[in-house]
Amino acid sequence: MNEMDRPGRPGRPQRTRRPLALKVHLLLLTLAVLLPALFAGGLTAWQLGRAYREVVQSALQGGARTLAVTIDREIEVAVTAVSSLAGSRALREFAQAWPQAQDNGTLSDLYQRARAVGEAFGGWVVLVQADGRQVFNTQRPLNSELPVAKGVTWIAQAIDTGAPVVSNLFVGSVAQRRVLAVVVPVDPGLGVPVPQSGVAQPVPAVPLALLLAFDPSRLARLLTYVRDGEIAGLIQVADGTIVARSIGQAEASGQPAPDWVAAPLREREIGLASGSSLEGPPIVAAFHRLDRVPWAVVVTASRAEYQAAWRTPLERLAIGAAALIAAALALAGLLARSLLRPVQALVREAEAVAAAAPPPPPAPPSPVAEFEALRHALARASQATRARAVSEGRAAAAEESAQLLRSERDRARLYFDVAHAVLVVLGPDGTVRSINRHGLLVLGLEEEAQAVGRDWFDSFLPHRLREPVRAVFQDILAGRAVIPGSYENPVLRADGEERLIIWRNTILHDPDGVLIAVVASGEDITERRATEARQVLLMREVDHRAKNALAVVQSILRLTRADGQQDFAAAVEGRVNALARAHTLLARERWGGGDLRELIETELAPYAAAGRLRLDGPAVRLVPDAVQPVSLVLHELATNAAKHGALAAPGGHLEVSWTMRPEGGLRLTWSESGLPTALPGPPQRRGFGSRMIIATVTGQLHGSVTFGWPPAGLRCELLIAPDRVLPVAPEGEWPLAPDGAEPVAPEDAWPMAPEGAGPMAPEGAGPMAPEGAGPMAPEGAWPAAPEGAGPVAPGAGPRHGPDHAPAEEQARRSLRQKRILVVEDEPLVAMDVEAILHGLGCEVVGPAATLAEALRLAEQEAGHLDGAVLDVNLGGHAAFPVANLLVQRDVPVVFATGYSELPGGWTPEGGQGRTALLRKPVDRAALTAALTRLLPPSGQPQATSRAGRRPPPADTLRVCY
């Protein structure tokens, strides 16, 4: 069918559409590619416009937020300064006595301190009453006649709420200009007693407040830290009054802000607004409210500059896009022209092949690889046609074989990867040939390519094992070693973590016996070994705690004195029950500390029903190591009160109060009253209970004890170190430590015995009470044991039979006047060891309860010590530094510990000396035997001097049972 035969309108030939040239197609292709790019570019430009605008807005809002934080911080500094002055002891005492008693010296000192605070903030300080009458104003000389203060509203609010208040702008009665004020109430408590009709009555104190007034220009200076062209202001949210302004402060302060910015401030905390400035030009404003005061910081910028900041980039982007389109069209035209020449030559060659005509002259090589390949293909067309049948047959056979191989490979790989074990194939050179999915997981890798080809020893073994394991691998390859059945070696993950693997290896050989590969199969046992190690550690810690508890109970049994067996049993039972109650509280709290009030209520529960007990104090939590010592101290005080004090008298009363000390730590006061007869004064001698209290507080609580014996009854004050108290911040109360940090005293701030609270005993003596202070109870209560007496119940007989008497007497002669250093953090155990040593005729140095104290005594007594008894664990610190120092000086050391054995491989610097190991609870006979064996008898000279003796071998550590 020709063109005239196709269907169409009668009498008219059917026209065909003429194909477009390649050049036109290339231009259309360029436009087709560019149009979506243009659309995407326009969309991107629109998004960029929004982003630029948001960046400008964020910058403006960021400036407002920064200034708001700065103003908040400045106000908080002022509140803190005034609160510190209001909370000073001098002001509180003055407030208690005001206005009945006026101390001009105290008032003058307060005036000078207040004046210094006011000048530091560029203002003045006023001490006012609730009705606005001024006690003094640092603007005027002291005792000047002063008008009623104008800020009565904020003064009354501060006194009523008991919290600091920041005022709005008001005109000061003395300054006669607009000012701001920080008002802090003074809490004097009750007033001083004033005799009325012969009876002293407490007079309520007159409410007072401290007022720090300052000019708002101080805040205006903070607002000047804005970028060029921006203006910052501080506005009261409630009424829209301008407090301060970065420019024009004098004219703007106190003026109302425009409604277009004042209205949004009352509705939102953060936002944007626009309108006319005070000077007239249109502006854009960002505002941010303050946290401390109902004010807002407003930062403004010119609307023209604001719009130019985000429009200019868009305009530049549009110009660049237009230039890019023009360049692309021009480049497309040039490319189309260069392509047309080789295409036309290819057409001529194709027509010649189709017509079986001689080929035309060869066309020049085409710059396009596809066209050049087509030219060569046309030249080989005839040869390709003849060989096509043979090639297709061979290709089909090769594809079938390849498919079978791929199936077998995939099946083997599936088995390789699903194995829940580490499978690694190593070549003879030690490089990784293959690794399964579980192996990648253990090594911290994601893909097999990350491991294949890398040296196994250098890449996946810890540095310390690389050369030894490589040497074993080479020996196996050379036949010098036999591959073990299984062994454990760690591997190094990509993140640096070591994982412990138990390996089983298989060697693959070819038919000629040549090693092809080593297949290593491993199981990750890291968690299993860690669990086993934790179990061993837990068992050792349980054993240690149990033996320490037994040692404390043993010390209670040895040190307790009583007039009869029933009294002895009751005293021991009470002290052991106090230990049990402390352990119950710790166990319930999962050893996370204990509540002090709960601990006091538990100890004093038998006496609370009578209504003679009063507890007063804030919520306080003790650290775990302080719960047991406080429980024992409370038990001793309660037992003394029940036998000899307020709880033994029908009309007696007991008050226990505690407060947090400003410098850190806890003050606990035990106050008894209502005794039938007045106390004559301090007792003449010291009993076990008072000795234990002093040793416990100074040694374990790092504090001090003060006893008082007023006629009304015993008064005992305990100071407990900050590191024995956990921070508690109940709702509505100021926290004990800023930002939740645990208060920790400096290393030298809490010595073992603070000055005036009973120093550490002199050499050869146990812990002592303050000078002149006897026991808390009258004579006969808590009797002290005679020196050398055994700690046994009355009538129970001696601890050792007659056969042991000659041996102990010999030991006494051998150890008489030996100076022994005692280091033990458990006071009862320390007192027990001290009593044993005194009974053997030794002189005791210490006891020391901390590592620092032990090192100090070891240095101080250098050259004068004959031996030492060391507790291995001192409040979580090992005592081995003390042992190192002593054995280097050839001083024998007896270790006392609740652990089953010392840490393996302990080797002090310079070697171990004469040492022995006693397991808690310490037995008197074992301690005697250890010291007798290690120390030469009294009067017998040492083999060599301590300074010149060589350290003995490291295998001389002995264990005594």
Buried (B, 14 or more C-beta within 10 A) or exposed (E): EEEEEEEEEEEEEEEEEEEEEBBEEBBEEBBEEBEEBBEEBEEBBEEBBEEBBEEBBEBBBEBBBBBBBBBBEBBBEBBEBBBEBBBBEBBBBBBBBBEEEEBEEBBEBBBEBBBEBBEEBEBBBBBBBBEBEBBBBBBBEBEEEBEEBBBBBBBBBBBEEEEBBBBBBBEBBBBEEBBBBBBBBBBBEEBBEEEEEEEEEEBEBBBBBBBBBBBBBBBBEBBEEBEEEBBBBBBBBEEBBBBBBBBBBEEBBBEEBBEEBBEBBEEEEBBBBEBEBBEEEEBBBBBBBBEBBEBBBBBBBBBEBBEEBBEEBBEEBEEEBEEEBEEBEEEBEEBBEEBEEBEEBBEEBBEBEEEEEEEEEEBEEBEBEEBBEBBEEBEEEEEEEEEEEEEEEEEEEEEEEEEEEEEEEEEEBEEBBEEEBBBBBBBEEBBBBBBBBBBBEBBBBEEBEBBEEEBBBBBBBEEEBBEEBBEBBEEBBEEEEEBEEEEEBBBBBBEEEEBBBBBBBEEEEEEEEEBEBBBBBBBBBBEEEEEEEEEEEEEBEEBBEEBBBEBBBBBBBBBBBBEEEEBBEBBBEBBBEBBEBBBEBBEEBEBEBBBBBEBBBBBBEEBEEEEBBEBEBBEBBBBBBBBBBBBBBBBBBBBBBBBBBBBBBEEBBBBBEBEBEEEBBBBBBBBBBBBEEEBEEBBEBBBBBBBBBBBBBBBBBBBBBBBBBEEBBBBBBBBBBBBBBBBBEEEEEEEBBEEEEEBEBEEEBBBBBBEEBBBBBEEBEBBBBBEEBBBBBBEEBBBBBEEEEBBBBEEEEEBBEEEBEEBBEEBBEBBBEBBBBBBBBBBBBBBBBBBBBBBBBBBBBBBBBBBBBBBBBBEEBBEEBBBBBBBBBBBEBBBBBBBBBBBBBBBBBBBBBBBEEBEEEBEBEEBBBBBBBBBBBBBBBBBBBBBBBBBBEBEEEEEEEBEEBEBBEEEBBBEBE
